[in-house]
Amino acid sequence: MASYSILSPFILLPSHSKLEESMHKFMSLAPDDYTVYALVPISQAPASTEFAIKLSKSNFSITALESLVSEKLQLEFQLSKCKETILALKTQVLRKNNLYYDEKYMRRMEKLKKLNEDNRKLRELLK
């Protein structure tokens, strides 16, 4: 059984001397963690300029990438629902707090009205 991979340029370097430094910089890999292969089409001589890098400790695949994209979409959807819920709860709490203050204000206004009436009645009695 043969295994075929789709390759695309990952790093373009002017020479092979910068490969080790670039692999460490971009992927945090030590030289023991990867192997470099020259890709040679069957019909061409070994002077190909394309290289493949095989990561010895990687389980990366298109399926894994699709899974990550799917998970990202689900998490974005859940995040938007959470934001909506938080906003609704915030609004509900503000309404309850305002309702509490409104009730308290109304009770005080009723008390004030009653006190004003009592004051008026007492003044009339004093006359």
Secondary structure, 3 states (H helix, E strand, C coil): CCCCCCCCCCCCCCCHHHHHHHHHHHHCCCHHHEEEEECCCCCCCCCCCCEEEEECCCCCCHHHHHHHHHHHHHHHHHHHHHHHHHHHHHHHHHHHHHHHHHHHHHHHHHHHHHHHHHHHHHHHHHC
